Amino acid sequence: MEIKVVANVLKLNDEVAALNRRALAEAGVACLNIMGSPGCGKTALLEATLPRLRPALKIGVIAGDIATTRDAERLAHLCDGVTQINTGGSCHLDANQVRQGLANLDLHALDLVIIENVGNLICPVTFDLGQGAKMGLFSVPEGADKPAKHPRIVLEADLLVLTKTDLLPHVPFDKTIFDADLRSLRDDVTLIETSVVSGAGLDAWCQWVRRFVDERKGVQARQVSQSRTE
């Protein structure tokens, strides 16, 4: 009996992700995929920092959730374009959903698209959406053991952010354990510690975003130029 093997169950997703990446490059738009568990502070971080990044950067947001438009409503007045994707039960966004979201944004009028993925520390990490970078969020109330329990997001992230640090005096969060587990997996990844209440770390986070946009646009320009000469 012949055994058929599916070599890559994500092949179709990866093909659409490549189309997304090409569309973003041709428009000269950087794209950041933000991942974290429900309630870790993804939307709150964007609420606190979008005003700091604009108007110097034109920013569009794709908000992913299982249901409701509440995140998109919170961000609509703070960005230059927003679209909500409701998965109806799926625990992550896929490249085709993001492709539809990008079609609802005027990419040529933007510098950056931020994808706020569905709240989950596992599934979203697996799916390439065509982004230029992945960012993983951990929050103090979740506990210090999350890097050890969810190593893949640490291994694949271009940036990690610890949110809600203003709660450190009030919850049992062992920062020594958190740092040791994280650095045992990745000693080179940047970690920014933030609080939207105190404002701690927000300047560093915004500086990282600005640098990412500049670097990504440079890479895209070279890629587009090369493709046109081939």
ZIGI-V836062 format. One record per backbone hydrogen bond with DSSP energy under -0.5 kcal/mol. CO is the residue of the C=O (numbers start at 1). NH is the residue of the N-H. E is the energy in kcal/mol with one decimal. If there is no record, write none. Layout:
BEGIN
co=CO nh=NH e=E
co=CO nh=NH e=E
END
This chain:
BEGIN
co=2 nh=4 e=-0.6
co=5 nh=7 e=-1.0
co=8 nh=11 e=-2.0
co=10 nh=14 e=-2.8
co=11 nh=15 e=-2.0
co=12 nh=16 e=-2.0
co=13 nh=17 e=-2.6
co=14 nh=18 e=-1.9
co=15 nh=19 e=-1.3
co=16 nh=20 e=-2.3
co=17 nh=21 e=-2.6
co=18 nh=22 e=-2.0
co=19 nh=23 e=-2.5
co=20 nh=24 e=-2.5
co=21 nh=25 e=-2.2
co=22 nh=26 e=-2.7
co=23 nh=27 e=-1.5
co=24 nh=28 e=-0.8
co=24 nh=29 e=-2.8
co=25 nh=28 e=-0.6
co=30 nh=113 e=-2.6
co=31 nh=132 e=-2.6
co=31 nh=133 e=-1.1
co=32 nh=34 e=-0.7
co=32 nh=115 e=-3.3
co=33 nh=35 e=-0.5
co=33 nh=135 e=-2.9
co=34 nh=117 e=-2.3
co=35 nh=137 e=-2.7
co=36 nh=120 e=-1.9
co=37 nh=40 e=-1.8
co=41 nh=45 e=-2.3
co=42 nh=46 e=-1.9
co=43 nh=47 e=-2.7
co=44 nh=48 e=-1.9
co=45 nh=49 e=-1.5
co=46 nh=50 e=-2.8
co=47 nh=51 e=-0.5
co=49 nh=52 e=-0.6
co=49 nh=53 e=-1.6
co=50 nh=54 e=-1.9
co=53 nh=57 e=-1.8
co=57 nh=59 e=-0.6
co=58 nh=111 e=-3.3
co=58 nh=112 e=-1.9
co=59 nh=80 e=-3.1
co=60 nh=114 e=-2.8
co=61 nh=63 e=-0.6
co=61 nh=83 e=-2.2
co=62 nh=64 e=-0.6
co=62 nh=116 e=-2.9
co=63 nh=85 e=-3.2
co=65 nh=87 e=-2.3
co=66 nh=88 e=-1.6
co=69 nh=73 e=-2.3
co=70 nh=74 e=-2.0
co=71 nh=75 e=-1.5
co=72 nh=76 e=-1.7
co=75 nh=78 e=-2.0
co=75 nh=79 e=-0.7
co=76 nh=79 e=-0.7
co=81 nh=61 e=-2.5
co=83 nh=63 e=-2.5
co=84 nh=86 e=-0.5
co=85 nh=65 e=-2.4
co=85 nh=87 e=-0.6
co=87 nh=90 e=-0.6
co=94 nh=98 e=-2.1
co=95 nh=99 e=-2.2
co=96 nh=100 e=-1.9
co=97 nh=101 e=-2.1
co=98 nh=102 e=-2.9
co=99 nh=103 e=-1.5
co=100 nh=104 e=-0.6
co=101 nh=104 e=-1.0
co=102 nh=105 e=-1.7
co=105 nh=107 e=-1.4
co=106 nh=109 e=-1.9
co=107 nh=110 e=-1.9
co=111 nh=30 e=-2.5
co=112 nh=60 e=-2.7
co=113 nh=32 e=-2.4
co=113 nh=115 e=-0.6
co=114 nh=62 e=-2.6
co=114 nh=116 e=-0.7
co=115 nh=34 e=-3.2
co=115 nh=117 e=-1.0
co=116 nh=64 e=-3.0
co=118 nh=120 e=-0.6
co=122 nh=125 e=-1.1
co=122 nh=126 e=-0.6
co=123 nh=126 e=-1.5
co=123 nh=127 e=-0.7
co=124 nh=127 e=-0.5
co=126 nh=128 e=-0.6
co=133 nh=33 e=-2.5
co=134 nh=158 e=-3.1
co=134 nh=159 e=-1.2
co=135 nh=35 e=-3.0
co=136 nh=161 e=-2.5
co=138 nh=163 e=-2.9
co=139 nh=142 e=-1.1
co=139 nh=143 e=-0.6
co=140 nh=143 e=-1.4
co=143 nh=146 e=-0.9
co=145 nh=149 e=-2.0
co=146 nh=150 e=-2.2
co=150 nh=153 e=-0.5
co=150 nh=154 e=-0.8
co=151 nh=155 e=-2.5
co=152 nh=156 e=-2.0
co=153 nh=157 e=-1.3
co=159 nh=136 e=-2.5
co=160 nh=192 e=-2.3
co=161 nh=138 e=-2.7
co=161 nh=163 e=-0.6
co=162 nh=194 e=-3.5
co=163 nh=140 e=-2.0
co=164 nh=167 e=-1.8
co=165 nh=168 e=-1.6
co=167 nh=170 e=-2.1
co=167 nh=171 e=-1.2
co=171 nh=173 e=-1.8
co=172 nh=174 e=-0.5
co=173 nh=175 e=-1.0
co=174 nh=178 e=-2.2
co=175 nh=179 e=-2.7
co=176 nh=180 e=-2.2
co=177 nh=181 e=-2.7
co=178 nh=182 e=-2.3
co=179 nh=183 e=-2.7
co=180 nh=184 e=-1.6
co=181 nh=185 e=-0.9
co=182 nh=185 e=-0.9
co=182 nh=186 e=-2.7
co=190 nh=160 e=-2.5
co=192 nh=162 e=-2.3
co=192 nh=194 e=-0.5
co=194 nh=165 e=-2.2
co=195 nh=199 e=-1.9
co=199 nh=202 e=-1.5
co=200 nh=195 e=-2.0
co=201 nh=205 e=-2.3
co=202 nh=206 e=-2.4
co=203 nh=207 e=-2.4
co=204 nh=208 e=-2.0
co=205 nh=209 e=-2.1
co=206 nh=210 e=-2.5
co=207 nh=211 e=-2.3
co=208 nh=212 e=-2.6
co=209 nh=213 e=-2.6
co=210 nh=214 e=-2.2
co=211 nh=215 e=-2.6
co=212 nh=216 e=-2.9
co=213 nh=217 e=-2.4
co=214 nh=218 e=-1.6
co=215 nh=219 e=-2.1
co=216 nh=220 e=-2.7
co=217 nh=221 e=-2.3
co=218 nh=222 e=-1.7
co=219 nh=223 e=-2.2
co=220 nh=224 e=-2.9
co=221 nh=225 e=-2.1
co=222 nh=226 e=-2.3
co=223 nh=227 e=-2.4
co=224 nh=228 e=-1.6
co=225 nh=229 e=-0.9
co=226 nh=229 e=-0.6
co=226 nh=230 e=-0.8
END
